[in-house]
């Protein structure tokens, strides 16, 4: 499909917003991963008077929420299809529109 220059620039701007949101969403995932690794070594530990199994369950729910966020956010602004695993895409792998 042929797009106008204005549309192409809007796609690039929207992709930049989505990419920024995606990167900002990954940062808490690293923190949760580190928390889970540390707490997994001490199953009898208590964190802020909360049993570890509750903290791990909450971490699991947050990770599921991030997966849902990714499926919603990480889409091509032109064709609205999932962009895949890459974060530094120059083009949409599905429709080929320039993203950067």
LINQUIDA-V500799 format. One record per backbone hydrogen bond with DSSP energy under -1.0 kcal/mol. NH is the residue of the N-H (numbers start at 1). CO is the residue of the C=O. Records with the same first field share a line. If there is no record, write none. Layout:
NH = CO / CO
This chain:
8 = 4
9 = 5
10 = 6
11 = 7
12 = 8
13 = 9
14 = 10
15 = 11
16 = 12
17 = 13
18 = 14
19 = 15
20 = 16
21 = 17
22 = 18
23 = 19
24 = 20
25 = 21
26 = 22
27 = 23
30 = 26
31 = 27
32 = 28
33 = 29
34 = 30
35 = 31
36 = 32
37 = 33
38 = 34
39 = 35
40 = 36
45 = 42
47 = 50
50 = 47
52 = 45
55 = 51
56 = 52
57 = 53
58 = 54
59 = 55
60 = 56
61 = 57
62 = 58
63 = 59
64 = 60
65 = 61
66 = 62
67 = 63
68 = 64
69 = 65
70 = 66
71 = 67
72 = 68
73 = 69
74 = 70
75 = 73
76 = 81
80 = 76
83 = 74
92 = 97
96 = 92
99 = 90
100 = 90
